[in-house]
């Protein structure tokens, strides 16, 4: 009898999870239908002009699915339609997931945020900072390597203030770093992090915000502290508990026909399909900067957990107070985008007047290099996700998502 009852409860729970993404009720979610029609019409215009190939859009508010649509094409040449279950390269939307996983270990008492990272990775004690030699001419700048004014601490990694770069700039420093990190055939995350630590910091810890490869260090620390591969840790502690069955560093062969086609902007401004960015199977670098595949449904499960103070369907992933710490601005004294700050793994909206975009102070977000976007707004009790798949990255669609989605709120 107990077995039958347990099976019944399991099936009922699974059914309710599935229902989350099958019943759209715009009115119950507090949106006007005409407002969301404007949002969908905007995306459709962008697709019609071939500015984007296609998109999956999902909005959840007041515990209700408000909008869930697949628009346009998976492939602009074959005109294969985009579908809601497409699997996307999430790229930098890997970073928030890694940050939550790392903070689970914080909650377990394995470290403090002010600990020097060298306590756990001794090579950090050898880091140097590159800076121009005083008095060298602009035409022929000379550089020197100096010791950091203070050690890199754990919170610096989470907030992108450690002094690392991501290698995405066009200067020589970034070009060489990009080549070092991403054009070598490393076998695992430890090898890539050890390579990063041979390169000088671009600034002293805590003195600047610079988008960086620090989440790779977090991924390596998760492995060192937990004793599991980062892949296994995420599966056991985030993906399985949240029912994120389509999320991971590799795509099951049976699901590979669902991977969204990647496009690239050509010199004439048109989009064309390109080869997949990386292998769908056999990936062994379980990084924190990028690397995860996911769907709109799966990522919504993660975002809804964040919206619900770290818990979803009775399963707690992280505590409310830890999440408050993570979504508080930690860089208020440093130069950053107007009206925005950065917490421990998330961008944070701090002042909508300075930002000049609709939204709420205290909402948090992040985006991915192939134009994937999400925002969590506790004040409006809302999650919004927009996934497309093309390069190069632009803030345009994250900003337009906020502009049009908030304009459609009608309660």
C-alpha positions in Angstrom: 0.0 0.0 0.0 2.8 2.4 0.9 4.6 1.6 -2.4 1.4 2.3 -4.4 0.8 5.6 -2.5 4.5 6.7 -3.1 4.2 5.9 -6.8 0.9 7.9 -7.0 2.5 10.9 -5.3 5.5 10.7 -7.6 3.3 10.5 -10.7 1.2 13.4 -9.4 4.2 15.6 -8.7 5.7 14.8 -12.1 2.4 15.7 -13.8 2.2 19.1 -11.9 5.8 19.9 -13.0 4.8 19.2 -16.6 1.6 21.3 -16.2 3.7 24.3 -15.2 4.8 24.7 -18.8 1.6 23.6 -20.6 -1.1 26.0 -19.3 -0.8 29.6 -20.3 -3.0 32.1 -18.4 -2.0 35.6 -19.3 -4.7 37.3 -17.2 -4.0 35.3 -14.1 -0.3 36.2 -14.5 -1.3 39.9 -14.5 -0.4 40.7 -18.1 -2.5 42.2 -20.9 -2.9 40.0 -23.9 -2.4 43.0 -26.2 0.9 43.9 -24.4 2.3 40.4 -24.8 1.1 40.4 -28.4 3.3 43.5 -28.9 6.3 41.7 -27.4 5.7 38.7 -29.7 5.1 40.9 -32.7 8.5 42.6 -32.0 10.3 39.3 -32.0 8.5 38.2 -35.1 9.6 41.4 -36.9 13.2 40.8 -36.0 12.9 37.2 -37.4 11.2 38.4 -40.6 14.1 40.9 -41.2 16.5 38.0 -40.5 18.1 40.0 -37.6 17.6 36.9 -35.5 16.9 33.3 -36.7 14.3 32.3 -34.2 13.7 32.4 -30.5 12.0 30.7 -27.5 10.4 33.1 -25.1 9.0 32.2 -21.6 7.5 34.4 -18.9 6.3 33.3 -15.5 4.6 35.6 -13.0 2.5 35.1 -9.8 3.0 31.3 -10.1 1.5 31.2 -13.5 2.9 30.7 -17.0 2.1 33.9 -18.8 3.8 33.4 -22.2 5.6 30.4 -23.8 6.3 30.6 -27.5 8.7 29.3 -30.1 9.1 31.7 -33.0 10.9 31.7 -36.3 13.5 29.1 -37.4 16.0 26.8 -36.0 17.9 27.0 -39.4 17.5 29.9 -41.8 18.6 27.9 -44.8 16.4 24.8 -44.3 13.6 27.0 -42.7 13.3 24.3 -40.0 10.9 25.8 -37.4 12.1 26.7 -33.9 10.4 24.5 -31.2 9.9 25.1 -27.5 12.0 22.1 -26.5 15.2 23.2 -28.3 18.5 22.8 -26.4 20.6 25.9 -26.5 24.3 26.7 -25.9 23.8 28.8 -22.7 27.4 30.1 -22.7 27.7 32.6 -19.9 24.3 31.7 -18.4 26.5 28.9 -17.0 27.9 31.4 -14.6 24.9 31.9 -12.3 24.5 28.1 -12.0 28.1 27.7 -11.0 27.8 30.5 -8.5 24.8 28.9 -6.8 26.6 25.6 -6.6 29.7 27.3 -5.1 27.6 29.0 -2.5 26.0 25.7 -1.5 29.5 24.8 -0.3 29.7 28.1 1.5 26.5 27.1 3.3 28.1 23.8 4.3 31.0 25.7 6.0 33.8 24.7 3.7 35.1 28.3 3.4 34.4 32.0 4.1 34.0 34.6 1.4 37.0 36.6 2.8 39.3 33.6 2.7 42.3 34.0 0.3 41.9 31.7 -2.6 45.5 30.6 -2.1 44.3 28.6 1.0 42.7 26.2 -1.5 44.7 26.7 -4.6 48.3 27.5 -3.6 49.3 28.8 -7.0 47.2 31.9 -6.3 50.0 33.1 -4.0 52.3 33.5 -7.0 50.0 35.8 -9.0 51.4 39.1 -10.3 49.7 42.2 -11.6 50.8 43.7 -14.9 51.0 47.5 -15.0 52.7 50.2 -17.1 56.1 51.4 -15.8 55.8 55.0 -14.5 57.3 57.4 -17.0 57.2 55.1 -20.0 56.0 56.9 -23.2 52.6 56.3 -24.8 54.3 55.3 -28.0 56.4 52.7 -26.4 54.7 51.5 -23.1 56.9 49.4 -20.9 55.3 47.0 -18.4 56.3 45.6 -15.0 54.9 42.8 -12.8 54.2 43.6 -9.2 52.7 41.7 -6.3 49.0 42.3 -5.6 48.2 44.8 -2.9 46.1 42.2 -1.3 45.3 38.5 -2.0 42.5 37.4 -4.2 39.6 36.4 -1.9 36.7 34.0 -2.6 34.2 36.8 -3.0 36.4 38.5 -5.7 35.9 35.4 -7.9 32.1 35.6 -7.5 32.0 39.3 -8.2 34.5 39.5 -11.1 36.7 41.8 -9.0 39.7 39.5 -8.7 41.7 41.2 -11.4 41.3 38.6 -14.1 40.0 39.2 -17.6 38.0 37.0 -19.9 40.1 37.5 -22.9 37.3 39.0 -24.9 38.8 42.5 -25.5 40.7 43.5 -28.6 44.0 44.6 -26.9 47.1 42.4 -26.9 46.6 41.4 -23.3 43.1 40.0 -24.0 44.0 38.4 -27.3 46.9 36.5 -25.8 44.7 35.4 -22.8 41.9 34.2 -25.1 44.4 32.1 -27.0 45.9 30.7 -23.9 42.5 29.7 -22.4 40.4 28.7 -25.4 42.7 27.7 -28.2 44.5 25.0 -26.4 43.3 21.4 -26.0 43.0 21.1 -22.2 41.6 17.8 -20.8 39.9 19.2 -17.7 39.1 22.3 -15.8 42.2 22.0 -13.6 44.4 22.4 -16.6 42.6 25.5 -17.9 42.7 27.1 -14.5 46.4 26.3 -14.1 47.0 28.0 -17.4 45.1 31.1 -16.3 47.3 31.3 -13.2 50.4 31.6 -15.4 49.0 34.9 -16.8 49.3 38.2 -14.9 46.3 39.9 -13.4 45.2 43.1 -15.2 44.5 44.9 -11.9 44.7 44.6 -8.2 42.1 42.5 -6.4 39.0 44.5 -5.4 40.0 47.6 -7.3 37.9 47.1 -10.5 35.1 45.1 -12.0 36.2 43.3 -15.1 34.2 40.5 -16.8 36.4 37.6 -16.3 37.2 33.9 -16.3 36.9 33.7 -12.5 33.9 31.3 -12.7 36.3 28.7 -14.1 38.2 28.9 -10.9 34.9 28.5 -9.0 34.2 25.3 -11.0 37.6 24.0 -10.2 37.1 24.8 -6.5 33.8 22.9 -6.5 35.7 19.9 -7.7 38.4 20.3 -5.2 36.2 20.9 -2.2 33.4 18.4 -3.0 35.5 15.6 -4.3 33.2 15.2 -7.3 33.7 16.4 -10.9 31.8 19.7 -11.3 29.5 17.9 -13.8 28.5 15.3 -11.2 28.2 17.9 -8.5 25.8 20.0 -10.6 23.7 16.9 -11.6 23.4 15.7 -8.0 22.8 19.1 -6.3 21.0 21.3 -8.8 19.9 19.5 -12.0 18.3 16.4 -10.6 16.6 18.1 -7.6 15.1 20.7 -9.9 14.1 18.3 -12.7 16.5 19.9 -15.2 16.7 16.8 -17.3 18.0 18.5 -20.5 20.8 20.5 -18.8 24.5 19.5 -18.8 27.9 19.8 -20.4 27.1 17.1 -22.9 23.9 16.3 -24.9 22.6 12.8 -25.0 22.8 11.4 -28.5 19.0 10.8 -28.5 18.5 14.5 -27.9 21.0 16.0 -30.3 18.4 16.6 -33.0 16.9 19.1 -30.6 20.1 21.3 -30.4 19.3 24.8 -31.7 21.2 25.8 -34.8 23.8 28.5 -34.3 24.0 31.4 -36.7 26.6 34.1 -37.3 26.3 37.7 -38.6 28.0 38.0 -42.0 29.9 41.1 -43.3 26.8 42.1 -45.3 24.7 42.1 -42.1 22.9 38.8 -43.0 22.8 35.7 -40.7 24.0 32.3 -41.9 24.1 29.0 -40.1 27.6 27.9 -38.8 29.0 24.7 -37.4 28.2 24.0 -33.8 30.4 25.9 -31.4 31.7 22.8 -29.6 31.1 19.1 -29.4 27.8 17.9 -28.2 29.5 14.8 -26.6 32.8 14.0 -25.1 33.3 17.4 -23.3 35.5 16.9 -20.3 36.2 20.6 -19.3 33.4 21.2 -16.8 33.9 24.9 -16.6 32.1 27.8 -14.9 32.5 30.5 -17.6 30.5 28.6 -20.2 29.8 25.0 -21.4 26.3 24.1 -20.3 23.5 23.2 -22.6 19.9 23.8 -21.5 16.3 24.6 -22.6 13.9 27.4 -21.7 11.9 25.0 -19.5 15.0 23.8 -17.6 16.5 27.2 -17.1 13.0 28.4 -16.0 13.1 25.8 -13.2 16.4 27.2 -12.0 15.1 30.8 -12.3 11.9 30.0 -10.5 13.9 28.4 -7.7 15.8 31.7 -7.4 12.5 33.7 -7.4 11.1 31.5 -4.7 13.9 32.3 -2.3 16.0 29.3 -3.2 13.3 26.6 -3.1 11.0 25.0 -5.7 8.4 22.3 -5.3 9.4 21.8 -1.6 13.1 21.2 -2.5 15.5 23.7 -1.2 18.6 24.4 -3.3 20.0 27.4 -1.4 18.9 29.4 1.6 17.0 32.7 1.4 19.7 34.6 3.3 22.5 33.2 1.1 20.5 34.3 -2.0 20.0 37.7 -0.5 23.8 38.0 -0.1 24.3 36.9 -3.7 21.8 39.4 -5.2 23.1 42.4 -3.2 25.3 44.8 -5.1 28.9 44.2 -3.9 30.6 46.7 -6.2 28.9 50.0 -5.5 32.2 51.8 -5.1 33.5 50.6 -8.5 32.7 52.0 -12.0 29.9 50.0 -13.6 26.9 50.4 -15.9 24.6 53.2 -14.7 21.8 51.9 -12.6 23.3 48.5 -12.2 25.6 46.6 -9.9 27.0 43.2 -9.5 26.4 40.7 -6.7 27.9 37.2 -6.3 27.2 35.7 -9.6 24.5 38.0 -10.9 24.0 41.4 -12.4 21.8 43.5 -10.2 19.4 46.3 -11.1 19.9 49.1 -8.6 18.3 52.3 -10.0 15.8 52.2 -12.9 16.1 55.9 -13.4 19.8 55.7 -14.0 19.4 52.6 -16.0 16.7 54.2 -18.2 14.9 50.9 -18.7 11.7 49.5 -17.2 12.2 47.2 -14.3 12.5 46.9 -10.6 15.4 47.7 -8.2 16.6 44.4 -6.8 15.9 42.4 -9.9 18.8 40.3 -11.0 19.9 38.8 -14.3 22.6 37.5 -16.6 23.0 36.8 -20.4 24.9 34.4 -22.6 27.3 35.1 -25.6 24.9 33.5 -28.2 22.2 35.9 -27.1 20.4 34.1 -24.3 18.9 36.2 -21.6 17.1 35.9 -18.3 15.8 38.2 -15.5 14.4 37.4 -12.1 12.3 40.1 -10.5 11.2 39.5 -6.9 9.2 42.7 -6.6 7.0 41.7 -9.6 7.2 38.0 -8.8 8.4 37.3 -12.3 10.9 35.4 -14.4 11.4 36.2 -18.0 13.6 34.2 -20.4 14.5 34.8 -24.1 16.7 32.4 -26.0 18.0 32.8 -29.5 21.3 31.5 -31.0 23.6 33.7 -33.0 26.8 35.6 -32.8 28.0 38.3 -32.1 26.4 39.2 -28.8 24.3 42.3 -28.3 22.5 43.8 -25.3 19.7 44.8 -27.6 17.3 41.9 -27.0 17.8 41.8 -23.2 16.9 45.5 -23.1 14.0 45.1 -25.4 12.8 42.1 -23.4 12.6 44.3 -20.3 11.1 47.2 -22.2 8.2 45.2 -23.7 7.6 42.6 -21.0 7.3 45.2 -18.2 5.1 47.4 -20.5 2.7 44.4 -20.8 2.1 44.1 -17.0 -1.5 45.0 -16.3 -2.3 44.6 -12.6 
